[in-house]
């Protein structure tokens, strides 16, 4: 049995634990940022092929105390590296963390590299070469205070790189986080899924891969175990063949559909390409469409889920438009999507309050450095309203007008904090306050009116 560690984004640890247990992992232990677990060689390959949530799968090799650079060197050299990889394999070192002794990560990586190379040459074996770009073996070292933890990274590149997205394309969320958002959304495979601000299509693609039983690692070309001494090519090919069979069967049997739209034609074209490369392009209809044009693609049913990662703003001048966008989306959901579910992932809970909907569930997660929240809603059935876009535009115009008017007055008076909007329009019964370079919004209606 191998002792392994799967890293993940903060807030997803318990979800990852369940996923690994379903794959057959044993002795799973949740820690901050990941899960320790055990499994045989087949489980190693299955976790790499099938985990939708893990950022990396690593094989811990040991720890050492680091009070000097010599301690680091000797601690790394104490590991039997010739039992880890062959001298003909290339390797690279990723070093993170600093302390009073190791004050530069590049210096730390150099000491680790020297210790590994010397471990081979002292046994009169050929010196393994370093390849920073595409190594056969990746060695990860984390230094926390006086303790260095050393591991082999069996993933190679991060597992969020599924192989379907152009690396030049910028995605606001990684594929691993997108998979978690799908899992937490309440959406059930076999029912419609719509993303009205889909960008390059990551949420929809991850959902379609999940629904059709397509392994997230199926399209990856490189892994981090090719130079690992324990690598068993026969078992790996069996795991890969099983994944290919399941993907073909899942696609052939899936009968529901996915819908994505965005106002940017360029990202829609990228989304179509990504979906095609992921092998599920035929299941997703992408359209160039603004949120104001959003309509229910299945007005006669069945009910489905609207899932999205809407934009949020750090610049003050973007706030009025974003408040109007969220308010508009809330009205469209009530008027067009009665009986559907809605799930939004955002770094701005205040903007979500502009939906004027009551959340049934919410989850917290980190998106890089950002604290984010995912809120799930069920939309009650209601009578359609033919004027949501017109009213939302009135609201946006009022915010722009107020901002222009009050900015001049505030500068003259030396005031940084003031109310920008105070329920001026009955359809948007919220208060919007400005605090220097920040804007905050809150509903002012009684809860019974939500």
N, C-alpha and C positions, 0 to 999 in steps of 0.2 A: 504493500500500500504506500502511495506517495502522499506526503504531507504537502498541501498546496494552499495558495492564497489567491483569492479573486478580489481585485480592487473594483470600486464602483464610485459613482458620484455620491456625495453626502446626501443622506435621506433615502437612499434606495437599498440600504443594506438588508433589511428584512425581506424585501421583495426578491433580492438576489438569493438569499438563503433558501427561500421556497423554491426558486427556479433550480438551484443546484441540487436540492433534495429530490426534486422530480426527475432529475437526470441520473440519480443514483449515488450522489455524494453522501458520505457518512461523517459523523462527528463534526457537523457544521457549527461554527462558533462565530457570532457576529461581533465585529469590532468597528470602531469608527473608520469609515472609508473602505470597508470590505468584509470578507468572510473567509475564515480559515476552514478548510475541509480536507477530507482524505478520500482517496480513490485509486483504483488501479490504472494501468496505462490506457486502457480503453476509455475510462472515465476522463482522463486528461484530454484525450482527443475529442470526446463528446462535449465536454465543457467548452473547449475552444470552438468547436463547430456550431454548437447550439445555444450557447448563452447569449441572450439578447441584451443583457444588462451589465455584464462584466466589462470593465475597461481593459483589464489585462488578467491573464492567468499566470501565476508565478510559482516557481519551485524554490522555497526557502532553503538556503544552504547553511546558515548559521549566523551568529552574532559575535561581536567582539567589542571590548571596551577600547575607547580611543582617547588617550590622554596626551598622545604625541603622534606625529606622522609615522614613527616607527611602529607604534601599536597598530595603526591601520594596516601598514604593510605586512606585519607578521600575522595579524589576524586573518587577512585575506589569503596569505600564502599557506596558512594551516589547513585550508580546505584542499581536498584531494582533487585538483582540477583535471587531472588526467582521467578520472572516472566520470567527469562531467562532459567533456567534449574532446574530440580528436585534434591533434596539432595541425592537421590539414584544414580545419575549419577556421573561418575568420570570426572575429568577435569585436564587440564594442562595449564600452562602459558608460552607463548613465549614473551620475552621482548627484544626489540632492541632499541639502542640509549642511549647516555650518556649525562649528563650535569655536571655543577659544583657540584651539590648535589648528583645525582645518578651516581657514577663513575664505577659501576660494574653491568653488566646486570643480573647476578645471584642474586645480592642483590635486584635489581628492581623487578625481578620476585618473589622473596620471599615476598616482601612487598605487591605486588598485590595478591598473594596467601593468605596471612594472612587476607587482607581486605575482600576477597570473603568468606573465611571460617567464619570469624567473622560476616558477614552479615547474615549468616544462623543461627549461634548459638545464636545471639542476639534476634532472633525471636523464640527461643526454638525449632529450627528444627535440625535434625541430621546434623552432620558435613559431607560435601561431601569429598570424598577421592581423592587424587591426583594420576594420572596414567600418567607418562611421555611418555610411549611407545605407548599405544593404548587408549587414553581417549575418553569418549563420547562427551566431549565439549572441544574445544580449545579456549583459550582467548589470543588474540594478543594485545600487547601494544607497540606503537611506541613513543619514546620520542625524540622530536626535539626541541632543545633549552629549553624553559621553558614550552612547551606544550606536554602533553601526550594524545594520541588518543587511545581509547579502542574499541575493536570490537570482536565479535564472528566469528570464522573462520568456516563457514559452510561446507568447503571442506574436513576438516580433513587433510589427506595427500595432498601434492601439486597436482593440477590437471594434471600436466605433467605425473604423474604416472598412466598410462592408465590401467595397469593390465596385459599387454602382455609382458613386458620386465623383464627379470631376473634382480633384483636389484644389483646383483653382477657384472653384465656386465656394462662396462663403455661406455657411449655414449658421443660423442663430442658435441652434441646439444640435448637439451631437446625436448620432443615430441611437446610441445606447440610452440616452435620456429620452429621446423620442419614443423608443419602445416602452419605456416605463410610463410615459404619459398616456400612451394607448392603453396599456394594461390597467391603469387607474381610472380611465375615463368612464367606465361602466358600459362601454360599447361591447356588443356581443357579435362575434364573427357570424356571418350569415345575414346580418342586417345592414342597411345602407349606412355609409359614413361619408360626411361632407366636411371639407375644410375650406372656408370662404376666404382665407388669407394664407394660402398654402405655400407661398414662396417656391422653393425648389422641390417641394413635394415630400419632404422627409417623413412627416407624420403619416401620410397616406401610404407611402411605400412600406414603412415599417408595419403598419396595420395589415396591408395586403400580404406581406410576407408571413406574418403571424397567422393570418386566416387560412392561407394555403399551405401551411406546414413547410414553408421554405426556410431552411437553415440560414441564419444570418452570415455564417462563414462560408457559404457555398461558393461565392464569387471571389473570394480572396485568393491571390496568387502566391503570396509568401507568408511563411510562418516562422516562428522562432525556435522550432525544435529540429530543424533539418540537420544541425550539427550535434545534437544531444546524443550522448552515447546510448541512452536507453530508448531512443526512437525505434519504433517497430513499424516499418513501412507497410507490412501486411495488414496489421490492425488498422492503421490509418486509412488505407485504401478501402477496407470494409466499412469504416465509419463514413467515409466520403460517398461510397456507392449507395449506402442506405439513405443518406441525405438526398442524393439525386433522385432516387426512386420515390421517396416521400414527396419531394417537390413536384415531380411530374404528376403524381396521383392527386395531390392537393389542388393543383391548378386545374386539372381536368374536371374535378368534382365540384369546384366552387361556383356558385350560381348568383351571388349578390354582386353589388357594384359599389364603386367609390367615385366621389366627385370632388374636384379641386378647382379653385378659381383664385385669381390674383389680378390686380390692376396692371401689373408689369408684364408685358409680353415677353421680355427676355427671360425672366425667371420661369414663366410657364413653359417656354421652349426647353429650358434646362430640366424642368420637372418631367416633361415627356421623355427626354433622353434618359434621365435617371431611372424612371420607371421601366423603360424598355431594357436597360442594362441589368436591372434587378430581376428581369424575367416575368414581371407581372404587368407590363404596360397595357395589355388588352383589358385589364380589369378597371382601369382608372380613366375617367373622362376629365380632361383639363380644359379650362376655358379662361380667356382673358375677360375679366369682369370685375367691376368695382363692387364693394360691399353694398352700396346703395342700390345696385341692380339685382341683389341676391333674391332668388325665389326658390321655393321648395321644388326640387326636381321630381318629387313623387307625391303630388298633392292628394292622390287617392290612396296613398299608402304603398308599402308598409311604413311604419314609423322607424326612424333611425336616430343617429347621433350626429350633432355638429361638434367638431373637435378642432381647436385652433390654438396657435400661439400668437395672439394679436400683438401688434407693435406697442411699445411703450416709449415715452420720451424723457430724456434728461434735459433737453433744451426747453427753455420756458416758452418759446414761440411755437413749439409743437403741441403744447398741452391743450389749447382750445380745440384743435382738430381731433386730438385723440379722445378727449371727453365726448365730442360729438360723435365720433366713430363708435365708441362703446355704447353710447345712448341709442344710436341708430340700430346697432346690432341687437340690443335688448328688445327694441320695438319690433324689429323684423322677426325675431324669434317668436314673440307673442302673437304676431299677426299672420305669419306664414308657416310656422313650425309647431303648432299646437300638438301635443302628444309626443313630441321628440324630446331627446335629452341633449343637453349642451354641456361641454366640458372645455374650460379655457385655462391655459397655463400662462402665468404672467408674473413679471417682477413688480407689478404695481397693483396691490389690492385696492387702492383708491379708485383706479380706473374701472376695476371690475364692479365696484359699487354703483357705477353709472348705468349698469345694465338694468337696474331696478328689478332684479330677480333674486329670489332667496335660494342660497346654495344648500343642497342636501348633504354633501360631503366636501371635505377639502383636505389636501395633502401638501406637505412642504418638501422642497428639494432645492439643491444648489445647482445653478447653471453657471459653471465657472465660479467667479467671485460673487455672483448675485444670489440673494435670498429670494426664492420664488415660491409661488403658491399655485396649486391647481384646484379649481373649484368646479364641482359638478352640480348641474341644475336639471330639474324636470320641468318642462314647459307645459302648463295647463292649456287645454284646448280653448280657443277664443274665436271671436268673429273677426275676419280679416279687416284691416284698415288700409285704405288705398293711398294714404298720404304720409308714410313714415319718413321717406327721404326728404320731402318738402319741409317738414317740421324740424328734422335734424339740421338741415341747412340753415334754417332760421336761427337755431340755437348756436351753430358755429359762427354765423355772422354777428350775433349779439356778443359773443365772447371776444371776437376780433375788435368790434367797435368799442367795447368797454376797456379792453387792454390798451388800445390806442389813446382813449380819452384819459384814463387814469394814470398812465405812465408819465405823461407830461406834468400832471398835477402833483404826482408823488415826487418827481425830481425837484420841482420848485419848492415843495414843502420839506424835502429831506426825509420823506417817509418811505420805509421799505416793506411794511406789512399793511395790507389793506384787503378789503373784500372786493373781488373782481366781478362776481356775479352772485345775485341773491334771489334765486327763484323768480327771475324776471319773466319767464314764460311758464305758464301753468303746466305745459307738457313736460318740462324739465325742472322739477321741483328740487333742485340741489343748490348747495352753496359752494362757491369756489373762492378760495382765499390765496393771496400771494404772500409768500414769506421770502423776501429778498429774491434769490434765484430759484426758489422752489414754488410749486403750485400744489395745493391740496384741495380735494373735493369731497363732499359728504352729502348724503341725502338728508332732506329736512322733512320728508313725509312721515306720517305715522306708519308703523309696520304693517297695519292692516291694509294699506293702500298698495303694498308692493305686489 
